[in-house]
Amino acid sequence: MYSDEIKKLLDNVRNGTLSTEDALMQLKDLPYVDLGHTRLDHHRAMRKGYPEVIYGAGKTTGQICDIVSAMLAHGNNILITRVAGDVYDAVRGLAPEARFHEIARIITVKKRETPIPPTSIAVVTAGTSDIPVAEEAAVTAEFLGNTVERIFDVGVAGIHRIFDCLDVIRNARAVIVVAGMEGALASVVGGLIDKPIIAVPTSVGYGAAFSGLSALLGMLTSCASGISVVNIDNGFGAAYTASLINKL
């Protein structure tokens, strides 16, 4: 449940339009509900501002549908990451309004609107091959109630391409930089702007890139200030942090 729902519930008990017993019935699934395979955290939206997110990889379609059903019963917005089209077909049977963001491998179900701050988040990629991770970040950030500016394929092999986009990047409240290979773009952007940067190393690159390890180490050892780094290919994690920054 969200904080505004709890406040409304308590107000209704206080003014006598809702009995204590009925209020207890509505609160019975807090702080979580046990689905057997999953303990779904209904309390998270009140603590964090966002409901629990479903990480789809490693879960069966049946498990995901069980979780979706429980979340729908509470009117939660639903974000499912790292899924394929067959999962979407099953989820759409439960929630016809569900959307599948194919490049990002994300399913979203919007049940309630989220206030959108006037500032934006910029998502910047070094190459076109980094776009799937960038789209995971962009779709997540939009779902969490942010305006997102996408700036793709401006890596250091043609660094002049980024200069036409600097105004957009500088106007963002937080910037997500997504890069594979050696991960150098995060350092370049870090030397040009005064906003917090969340760097996302990707597993894009040839053998010595070690499936993103080279980019990760390059970003962690950057000489530019103001750069924080998330795990390899973790567009979701970057977007969640950027959203918290944008809504401060």
PyMOL commands that set and color helices and strands:
alter all, ss='L'
color gray80, all
select helices_A, chain A and resi 3-14+20-27+44-48+61-73+85-94+128-143+156-171+185-190+207-220+235-246
alter helices_A, ss='H'
color red, helices_A
select strands_A, chain A and resi 32-34+39-41+54-55+78-81+99-101+106-109+120-125+147-151+174-179+197-201+227-229
alter strands_A, ss='S'
color yellow, strands_A
deselect
rebuild
show_as cartoon
